[in-house]
């Protein structure tokens, strides 16, 4: 009995010491009431996760939003006029998920940044030319600033920009070598109620070859769109855009937008678009898309004889593109297009050149 008891205590003492050592790892050694995390103790017991809308509120990806709410702040703009429309109309999305859905649905990227500076963009377009066709290389840069008016739900977005268009063609055609765009676009996004939204946009631009001063080079334009959020997937829109171009002065804007989880269809005139997600990861999404657009513009230029004239270049474009969207509204993209219906026209001393169909490549980077 004596040896049996001794063997019992010899066995129990190491177990007690081991248990005390183990418990000491979880104890608060600082002697105060701070938590283990505050005292840099790495052995804090795991706590149950609090309720969440995919991400906690302190996460940069947290962006709760009722999908039926009115239009909010949009991405940066490719100025001016019609190129604004797809980015102004799109809504910032947000999903509130339960625990079963949280592991099979991708995070929602924020389409805007905190603070005044929203984006810095640059893109370049190359349109092939040969024979009597005029080729063009376009370079464009913009900066977009956002200001609450009076809240971030109804912001004023100001986008100054500068573009250059380099023309290459036969010597027999009286064409300026370089055209310039200098402009400021101001937009106001106003949610009227849970269903209705309003987008107002105005551009003050100077479009010229900078050879001499001319009042015709100053060309304002404007756009107004009303949006109606029918439900979580369908959105209706209608409005008008004043292009103030010699070929197209005023155009209606009509259409509807369907938004799915991995794709988006914009049946809109004059810029339809279909886009589909094909990959995503932490902080980015990869999309491919097909779209159509109206290209060209009107510039005040100096002819070879020294006289002033208005030059209008117009075309239609069918485009296939690939883009990587990043959290906060940034993206990079490349597009390949077929350009048709091309015209080169002077107004004061009438001259029209119908050019053959050609191809284009455009790429860009948005911060």
VMD Tcl script that draws the C-alpha trace (Angstrom):
set ca {
  {0.00 0.00 0.00}
  {2.83 2.39 0.85}
  {4.61 1.80 -2.48}
  {1.35 1.85 -4.32}
  {0.57 5.33 -2.89}
  {4.06 6.57 -3.69}
  {3.73 5.43 -7.29}
  {0.38 7.24 -7.47}
  {1.84 10.57 -6.31}
  {4.90 10.19 -8.54}
  {2.53 9.87 -11.48}
  {0.15 12.69 -10.50}
  {2.77 15.40 -9.70}
  {4.15 15.68 -13.29}
  {0.60 15.88 -14.62}
  {-0.21 18.74 -12.26}
  {2.98 20.59 -13.18}
  {2.20 20.16 -16.87}
  {-1.33 21.43 -16.38}
  {-0.07 24.47 -14.43}
  {2.45 25.29 -17.17}
  {-0.21 25.00 -19.84}
  {-2.65 27.22 -17.94}
  {0.08 29.77 -17.35}
  {0.36 30.32 -21.07}
  {-3.19 31.66 -21.13}
  {-2.91 33.74 -17.98}
  {-2.58 37.55 -17.95}
  {1.03 38.00 -16.85}
  {0.87 41.78 -16.77}
  {-1.05 41.88 -13.53}
  {-3.66 44.33 -14.89}
  {-7.05 43.94 -16.56}
  {-5.83 44.31 -20.18}
  {-6.72 41.62 -22.66}
  {-4.16 39.20 -24.02}
  {-4.23 40.96 -27.38}
  {-3.47 44.33 -25.72}
  {-0.54 42.83 -23.80}
  {0.88 41.14 -26.92}
  {0.03 37.68 -25.64}
  {-0.29 35.44 -28.73}
  {-2.34 32.79 -26.92}
  {-5.64 34.62 -26.70}
  {-8.42 32.00 -26.88}
  {-10.38 32.08 -30.13}
  {-13.57 34.13 -29.83}
  {-16.68 33.63 -31.96}
  {-16.91 35.96 -34.97}
  {-19.36 38.87 -34.63}
  {-22.15 39.32 -37.16}
  {-20.84 40.78 -40.42}
  {-21.86 42.04 -43.88}
  {-19.05 40.09 -45.57}
  {-16.37 42.39 -44.08}
  {-16.18 44.25 -40.73}
  {-16.82 47.98 -40.83}
  {-13.11 48.83 -40.42}
  {-12.19 46.81 -43.51}
  {-11.45 48.86 -46.64}
  {-13.72 46.48 -48.58}
  {-16.72 47.15 -46.34}
  {-19.36 48.97 -48.36}
  {-22.97 48.29 -47.28}
  {-25.46 49.47 -49.85}
  {-29.05 48.82 -50.67}
  {-29.02 47.68 -54.33}
  {-32.32 49.52 -54.87}
  {-30.93 52.86 -53.69}
  {-30.40 55.74 -56.09}
  {-27.31 56.30 -58.19}
  {-24.18 57.18 -56.22}
  {-20.67 58.27 -56.99}
  {-19.21 56.76 -60.13}
  {-15.87 55.81 -61.49}
  {-13.50 58.11 -63.23}
  {-14.64 59.42 -66.62}
  {-13.29 59.19 -70.16}
  {-14.22 62.76 -71.13}
  {-16.17 64.33 -72.54}
  {-19.84 63.83 -73.46}
  {-20.96 60.33 -74.35}
  {-17.93 58.56 -72.92}
  {-19.15 59.52 -69.45}
  {-22.42 57.65 -69.67}
  {-21.49 54.04 -68.81}
  {-19.49 55.09 -65.75}
  {-22.02 57.57 -64.43}
  {-24.95 55.19 -64.75}
  {-23.35 52.24 -63.02}
  {-24.29 51.83 -59.38}
  {-21.96 51.03 -56.54}
  {-22.92 47.51 -55.51}
  {-23.03 45.95 -52.07}
  {-24.22 42.61 -50.78}
  {-25.49 41.67 -47.34}
  {-24.88 37.94 -46.99}
  {-25.70 35.26 -44.44}
  {-23.13 32.75 -43.19}
  {-24.01 30.20 -45.90}
  {-23.51 32.70 -48.71}
  {-20.36 34.34 -47.42}
  {-17.99 31.63 -48.69}
  {-19.41 31.37 -52.23}
  {-19.78 35.03 -53.22}
  {-16.91 37.32 -54.22}
  {-16.19 40.58 -52.37}
  {-17.66 43.77 -53.83}
  {-15.05 46.25 -55.03}
  {-15.48 49.87 -54.02}
  {-15.93 52.12 -57.06}
  {-14.63 55.27 -55.37}
  {-11.89 56.38 -53.00}
  {-12.11 58.27 -49.72}
  {-11.06 61.88 -50.02}
  {-11.11 64.46 -52.80}
  {-8.81 62.77 -55.33}
  {-10.83 60.05 -57.03}
  {-8.68 59.09 -60.00}
  {-5.82 59.89 -62.34}
  {-6.24 58.35 -65.79}
  {-4.29 58.02 -68.98}
  {-5.16 56.16 -72.18}
  {-4.01 55.97 -75.79}
  {-5.83 54.99 -79.00}
  {-4.28 53.97 -82.30}
  {-6.44 53.94 -85.47}
  {-4.73 52.47 -88.51}
  {-4.52 54.48 -91.74}
  {-3.37 53.58 -95.25}
  {-3.69 54.99 -98.76}
  {-6.20 57.85 -98.72}
  {-7.27 56.93 -95.19}
  {-6.11 59.11 -92.31}
  {-4.58 57.35 -89.35}
  {-4.81 58.75 -85.82}
  {-3.04 58.30 -82.51}
  {-4.86 59.76 -79.50}
  {-3.36 60.41 -76.06}
  {-5.58 61.54 -73.18}
  {-5.02 62.32 -69.49}
  {-7.51 63.34 -66.79}
  {-7.74 63.99 -63.05}
  {-11.05 63.45 -61.25}
  {-11.93 65.22 -57.99}
  {-15.03 64.52 -55.89}
  {-16.74 66.92 -53.48}
  {-19.78 66.30 -51.24}
  {-22.75 68.43 -52.34}
  {-23.71 68.45 -49.55}
  {-23.03 64.74 -48.81}
  {-21.04 61.99 -50.51}
  {-24.36 60.41 -51.57}
  {-24.87 63.39 -53.91}
  {-21.38 64.43 -55.01}
  {-20.09 67.00 -57.46}
  {-17.36 65.43 -59.62}
  {-14.92 67.70 -61.46}
  {-12.69 66.27 -64.21}
  {-10.14 68.47 -65.99}
  {-8.43 66.80 -68.94}
  {-6.10 67.31 -71.86}
  {-5.86 65.28 -75.06}
  {-3.80 65.23 -78.24}
  {-4.69 63.67 -81.60}
  {-1.86 63.03 -84.07}
  {-3.06 62.70 -87.68}
  {-1.12 60.82 -90.36}
  {-2.28 60.93 -93.99}
  {-1.33 61.59 -97.59}
  {0.10 65.03 -98.47}
  {-2.76 65.58 -100.93}
  {-5.23 65.97 -98.03}
  {-5.32 69.30 -96.19}
  {-5.22 67.97 -92.62}
  {-3.62 69.49 -89.50}
  {-0.87 67.32 -88.00}
  {-2.12 67.66 -84.42}
  {-5.46 68.43 -82.75}
  {-5.87 69.32 -79.07}
  {-8.61 68.97 -76.42}
  {-8.56 71.04 -73.22}
  {-11.70 70.73 -71.08}
  {-13.30 70.61 -67.66}
  {-16.28 68.32 -67.06}
  {-18.50 68.86 -64.01}
  {-21.06 66.26 -62.99}
  {-23.68 66.15 -60.27}
  {-25.10 62.84 -59.09}
  {-28.30 63.25 -57.13}
  {-30.37 60.42 -55.57}
  {-33.94 61.76 -55.53}
  {-35.36 58.85 -53.51}
  {-34.90 55.09 -53.19}
  {-35.92 54.53 -56.82}
  {-35.07 57.66 -58.77}
  {-31.70 59.22 -59.50}
  {-30.46 62.16 -61.54}
  {-27.18 62.74 -63.38}
  {-26.33 66.21 -64.67}
  {-23.13 66.88 -66.60}
  {-21.62 69.88 -68.32}
  {-18.34 70.28 -70.22}
  {-16.53 73.49 -71.09}
  {-13.90 72.62 -73.70}
  {-11.47 74.22 -76.11}
  {-10.91 72.10 -79.24}
  {-8.38 73.40 -81.74}
  {-5.06 72.90 -83.50}
  {-3.73 75.87 -81.44}
  {-2.62 77.66 -84.63}
  {-4.62 80.83 -83.84}
  {-7.31 82.03 -81.44}
  {-10.88 81.49 -82.58}
  {-14.17 81.60 -80.70}
  {-15.36 78.52 -82.62}
  {-12.77 76.50 -80.72}
  {-14.74 76.93 -77.48}
  {-17.45 74.29 -77.50}
  {-19.64 73.60 -74.46}
  {-21.67 70.41 -74.14}
  {-24.07 68.95 -71.58}
  {-25.93 65.81 -70.56}
  {-28.93 65.00 -68.34}
  {-30.01 61.46 -67.41}
  {-32.80 60.24 -65.14}
  {-32.49 56.71 -63.75}
  {-35.14 54.47 -62.24}
  {-34.17 51.40 -60.19}
  {-36.94 48.98 -61.06}
  {-35.60 46.26 -58.79}
  {-32.24 44.86 -57.67}
  {-31.31 43.82 -61.21}
  {-33.09 46.15 -63.65}
  {-32.51 49.86 -64.10}
  {-34.20 52.16 -66.63}
  {-32.66 55.37 -67.89}
  {-33.56 58.20 -70.21}
  {-32.23 61.61 -71.05}
  {-30.55 63.78 -73.62}
  {-26.99 64.75 -74.51}
  {-26.03 67.98 -76.25}
  {-22.85 67.15 -78.15}
  {-22.59 70.49 -79.95}
  {-20.82 68.84 -82.89}
  {-21.32 69.64 -86.56}
  {-22.33 66.04 -87.33}
  {-24.35 65.30 -84.19}
  {-25.80 68.20 -82.23}
  {-28.33 66.56 -79.88}
  {-28.89 62.85 -79.22}
  {-31.42 61.06 -77.00}
  {-30.27 58.64 -74.31}
  {-32.56 55.66 -73.80}
  {-32.20 52.16 -72.49}
  {-32.19 49.69 -69.66}
  {-29.44 48.03 -67.65}
  {-29.51 44.48 -66.28}
  {-26.98 43.61 -63.58}
  {-26.30 39.99 -62.61}
  {-23.77 38.54 -60.21}
  {-21.12 37.91 -62.87}
  {-22.34 39.87 -65.90}
  {-23.94 43.15 -66.93}
  {-26.00 44.07 -69.99}
  {-26.48 47.72 -70.95}
  {-29.07 47.99 -73.74}
  {-28.56 51.72 -74.11}
  {-28.44 54.16 -77.00}
  {-26.01 55.44 -78.16}
  {-23.54 53.24 -76.25}
  {-24.56 49.59 -75.68}
  {-22.30 47.25 -73.74}
  {-22.14 43.67 -72.46}
  {-19.55 42.73 -69.83}
  {-18.79 39.48 -68.01}
  {-16.56 38.53 -65.10}
  {-14.04 35.78 -65.83}
  {-11.65 35.89 -62.86}
  {-11.22 37.62 -59.51}
  {-8.99 37.66 -56.46}
  {-8.10 39.82 -53.44}
  {-8.77 43.42 -54.45}
  {-9.31 42.87 -58.20}
  {-11.73 41.57 -60.83}
  {-11.02 40.64 -64.47}
  {-13.76 41.34 -67.01}
  {-14.18 41.03 -70.77}
  {-16.73 43.06 -72.68}
  {-18.10 44.06 -76.08}
  {-19.34 47.59 -76.70}
  {-20.19 50.10 -79.40}
  {-19.46 53.80 -79.41}
  {-19.51 56.98 -81.45}
  {-16.03 58.37 -82.09}
  {-14.60 61.62 -83.34}
  {-15.25 65.30 -82.64}
  {-15.19 68.84 -84.01}
  {-12.14 71.14 -83.89}
  {-11.40 74.69 -85.02}
  {-8.33 74.53 -87.31}
  {-6.28 76.58 -89.73}
  {-6.40 75.47 -93.36}
  {-3.36 75.38 -95.63}
  {-4.32 78.79 -97.09}
  {-4.41 80.39 -93.62}
  {-8.20 80.54 -93.24}
  {-10.09 79.22 -90.24}
  {-12.45 76.28 -90.59}
  {-14.25 73.66 -88.54}
  {-13.00 70.10 -88.97}
  {-15.24 67.20 -88.00}
  {-13.96 63.63 -87.83}
  {-16.60 60.96 -87.13}
  {-16.76 57.18 -87.00}
  {-18.52 54.24 -85.39}
  {-16.70 51.59 -83.37}
  {-17.37 47.97 -82.39}
  {-14.98 47.01 -79.59}
  {-13.89 43.91 -77.66}
  {-12.04 44.72 -74.45}
  {-10.42 43.20 -71.38}
  {-10.01 45.07 -68.12}
  {-8.78 44.50 -64.57}
  {-10.79 46.47 -62.04}
  {-9.21 47.27 -58.70}
  {-10.68 48.24 -55.37}
  {-11.23 51.98 -55.17}
  {-12.15 52.55 -58.82}
  {-8.79 51.89 -60.47}
  {-8.37 49.71 -63.52}
  {-6.19 48.86 -66.52}
  {-7.59 47.78 -69.88}
  {-6.88 46.96 -73.51}
  {-9.38 47.10 -76.38}
  {-9.46 45.94 -79.99}
  {-11.96 47.52 -82.33}
  {-13.38 47.65 -85.84}
  {-13.89 51.24 -87.06}
  {-16.41 51.98 -89.84}
  {-18.47 54.84 -91.26}
  {-15.42 57.12 -91.15}
  {-15.70 60.72 -92.41}
  {-13.35 63.70 -92.57}
  {-15.25 66.94 -93.22}
  {-14.60 70.69 -93.40}
  {-17.53 73.09 -92.88}
  {-16.71 76.60 -94.16}
  {-15.01 75.48 -97.36}
  {-16.90 72.21 -97.84}
  {-14.79 69.12 -98.27}
  {-15.72 65.54 -97.39}
  {-13.52 62.45 -97.39}
  {-15.18 59.06 -96.92}
  {-12.54 56.74 -95.53}
  {-12.37 52.97 -95.60}
  {-13.03 50.78 -92.59}
  {-10.04 50.11 -90.37}
  {-9.00 48.74 -86.98}
  {-8.08 50.29 -83.66}
  {-6.25 49.42 -80.44}
  {-6.78 51.31 -77.19}
  {-5.22 50.80 -73.78}
  {-5.26 52.72 -70.56}
  {-4.50 52.87 -66.86}
  {-6.64 54.41 -64.12}
  {-5.39 55.05 -60.60}
}
mol new
graphics top color blue
foreach p $ca { graphics top sphere $p radius 0.5 }
foreach p [lrange $ca 0 end-1] q [lrange $ca 1 end] { graphics top cylinder $p $q radius 0.2 }
display resetview
